[in-house]
Amino acid sequence: MRRGIPTIMILVLGLTLVLAAGVFAQVKTDAKSGLDRIEGYVQAISKDSSSLTVKQRGTTQVSWKVVYNDQTKFTLRNAPAKLDDLKDGQRVVVLGKTEKDKLMAARIDIRTEK
């Protein structure tokens, strides 16, 4: 019975590492700016907490809390934009720095479907 416990512990540890690596692998580094980059769709906007929730694009089910401030730049079709131009369900590209489970946005590019 004692031989089974280390095997189970190794399997649990391995699964935990694989899942953790999967979450952190979703953040890419932007080649031009060196900032962290995520792409996805806006699920919720909270003006009270200056944040939005972005469901990451692709096959993953990862959602990020994106925090913005008065230094965050918004763009729409490569032109200056503002927070009010952003709507639920829109595709965005966010550049910033990850801090634990959130991303502090330096720039939020609002995209339109082609």
Number of C-alpha atoms within 10 A of each C-alpha: 4 6 7 8 10 10 11 11 11 11 12 12 11 12 12 12 11 11 11 11 11 13 14 13 9 16 17 14 15 13 9 6 10 12 19 19 22 23 21 21 20 22 17 15 18 10 11 6 10 13 19 18 19 26 22 22 17 10 6 11 9 15 18 18 18 24 18 22 12 7 9 16 17 22 19 16 10 10 9 10 16 13 16 8 11 20 14 13 13 16 22 23 18 23 26 24 18 18 8 7 11 16 22 19 24 19 18 25 21 24 18 10 5 3
